Amino acid sequence: MILTSSNTLENKEIIEYKGLVTGESLIGSNIYKDIFSGVRDVVGGRTTKYEEELGKARDIAFKSMEEKAKNLGANAIIGLKISYDNLGGTMGNTILVTAYGTAIKFE
């Protein structure tokens, strides 16, 4: 499955547009992770735990989107976009990762 943010595939002919496909994933953090992350931000350094969690969530969203595209008979997704939204929460934050694009079939 080819994934691209462009709206075309170079040297490929798009023969059918299958429609919009999406994939979502939620990750949660807790108050302790938030406090530790805040300390890291003050003293400098990267909050690698959050980066790892975001990477996992993004991979889950991509896989979900690819599965939906395959079920439509597509072999690529073009116009790929990724969105990150903070949904808040009482004991920490919940981050929604959404990936979306147009499923296509190409030759």
N, C-alpha and C positions, 0 to 999 in steps of 0.2 A: 504494500500500500504506500503510495507516494503522498506525502503531506507537504504542502507548500503554502506560503503566505501570498504568493503571486496569483493572479487571476487566469494564468495560462500555463501550459507546460511546453517548454521549448522543444521544438522538433517533434511534437506529438499532436495528433489530431483528436480533439474532443468529439466523440460521436454521440454522447448522450449526457444530459444533465439529470441527475437522479434526485436532487433536492438538498435542502439544508439538513445537516446532521450536527448534533451537539453531544457533548460529554461533560459531566459534572463530577466534582469531588469536593467533599467537605473535610477540612482539617480543623481540629480544635487545639487550643493551647490552654494552659491553666495559669493560675495566678503565680505559681512558683516559677514557671518558665518565663512569664512576663517580667517578673522582678529580676531574674537572672539576666534576661536580655537587656533590660534597662540599665543594669550595672555595666554590662559589656559596652553598651552604647556610650556611657559616661566616661569609662576608662579607656575606651578605644578597643578595636577588634571587631571581628565579624561574629554575628550570631548564627553560627553554622547549623545549630539544631533547627532553627526556623528554615534555613535554606534547604536542608535535607527534607524536612516535612513538606515544603512547597514543591520540591522536585518530585517527591512521591505522589503528591496530589495531582500535579500536572500530568505525570505518566498515567495515572488512573483515568483522568479525563480524556487523554489522547486515546487510550485503549478502548474506552467506552464509545467514543466517537467513531473510531475505526471499525468496531464491531457493527455498529449501526449502518455504516457505509457498505460494508461487505454484505450485510443482509439485503441491501438494496441492489446488489449486483455491481457496485462501483469498484474501481481499482485505484482511485486517487481522491484526494480531498484538496480543493484549491480555495484560495481566499481565506486561509486559516487565521483565526484571531483567538487570542487568549485574554480572559478577563479575570481579575482578582477582586473580590468584594469582601469587606469586613462586615460580618453580620452581628457582631457584638456578642454579648452574653454576660451573665452575672458573675461567673467565676473566672472569666478569661474571654478570649476572642474565638470566634469561629470564622474561618476563612473559606469562602466558596470560590473554587477554581472552575471556570467554564471555558471550554474549548469549542469552537464552532467554525464551520466552513461549508462549502458546497461539494457534495459528493458527485463525482463524474465517472464516466467510463471513457477510456481513451484507447486508441490503437497504437 
